[in-house]
Amino acid sequence: MKQVILWLMFLVPIASLLLIGDKTLRRFLPVALFVTVINTLIYQAAYHYNWWREPGLFDWDKVANIPWVYSAYLVATLWIFKLTYGKFTIYLITNLILDGVYIYLWYPIQQKLGLASGEMSPDITYLIMIGVALLIYGFQIWYEKDLQSNKDAN
C-alpha cells in the first residue's frame, strides 16, 4: 500500500504537466527548480535533526523524499504559480490553505500509514512552508524583473 501511494505521488503530478502548457512551463520552471533546491536543503536538515522522516520510493532516497521533493512540490509550484501569480493575496491564501491541509490533515494520515514520522511540531513545519512560499514568490518577481531588464538592455 505504501509503495502504491508513493508511486501515485510521484507519477500523477508529473502526468499533470501534459496539461500545463509550454509557455507556463518555460515561465515558471526556474522558480519550481529553485523551490526544489530549497526543499532538498530543508529535507537534509530535517533528516539530520530528525525533524521528520519519510520513507522513500527507492532505496537511495532516504534524505530527500523523491515523490515529494522532485515531483509533487515541484509540479504543485508550477500549477500554483500558473493559477495565482500576479495576484499575491490569492497566492498567499492558496498557500495558507494548501499548506494547512497538508500539515494538519494529510500529514497525520501519512503518519498513520507509516509514510512519515518526526519530532518537529506541525505549527513550526507550517511556518517553514509559508516562509518558503513567500521566498519563492519574491524569487519569481526578481527573476522576471531581471529578464525584463536583460531584454531592455538588448
Secondary structure, 3 states (H helix, E strand, C coil): CHHHHHHHHHHHHHHHHHHCCHHHHHHHHHHHHHHHHHHHHHHHHHHHHCCCECCCCCCCCCCCCHHHHHHHHHHHHHHHHHHHCCCHHHHHHHHHHHHHHHHHHHHHHHHHHCCCECCCCHHHHHHHHHHHHHHHHHHHHHHHHHHHHHHHHC
